[in-house]
Each structure stands twice: as structure tokens, then as C-alpha cells.
Amino acid sequence: MSEPGLKILDLSYLIEAVDGDPAFISEILRDYLTEMAEYLVELPVQLQRGNLDYLIRAAHTIKGASSNVGATRVRETASKFESRLSKGHLDGSESLIKLLQQEVARVRELVEREDISELMKTM
């Protein structure tokens, strides 16, 4: 459901925002991944409770945070999720949550596997 052509992580905005400081970028990405892990645990719980307000706010927050760090595929998935939820549609939410979990896992794997300085060179 994510756009297959989108990069997992596009650090160009983040590099510019922090003047290319790799240590700061690493810290921001660690904080982002910690925050995403918390949301990804809570989303299924709130879906089961039918808490549409929470789900909409969470999808919006995930979309914004992902945009800020350049997690393009997570951002696109969260945007689709938010759009469906904003129309009151809970159907399909489980699959979108699973897709968000997969996309965040891809970001985590990339960040853990690659040195941030090396990732920055690809931007």
C-alpha cells in the first residue's frame, strides 16, 4: 500500500535543519523510533476500543514526525490512515497499522544497519 518508489529514509531536510550534524541526526532518529514504538503498541489497543479520536491524532502525529525525519514511506502510510479515519472509516485499520509497523521496522533496520554519516552521503 506504500508507494514502492519512495525511499525508506530521505535525510535531506534533516541534514539541512541541523547543519549536517550526524550525532544530532542520530539522536533525533533514536527519539523518533522510540516515539513510533510507543504509538505502534497503542494503536491496536485503541482500535479495539474504537477510539477514533485517539487514532486520528496518532496518525496525524506519526505523519508529521515522519515528515520531519524523512521517513517517507511511514509518512505516506500514516497520511492514508489519517485520511480514512477522518472520514470515520475504521475498516482496513488493522492492515494499515500492520503496514505502519512494517515501514517503521524498515526505518529502524536502516538506521541500525547503516552509519548515519554514510546515510548522509547518499542524500
Secondary structure, 3 states (H helix, E strand, C coil): CCCCCCCCCCCHHHHHHCCCCHHHHHHHHHHHHHHHHHHHHHHHHHHHHCCHHHHHHHHHHHHHHHHHHCCHHHHHHHHHHHHHHHCCCCCCHHHHHHHHHHHHHHHHHHHHHCCHHHHHHCC
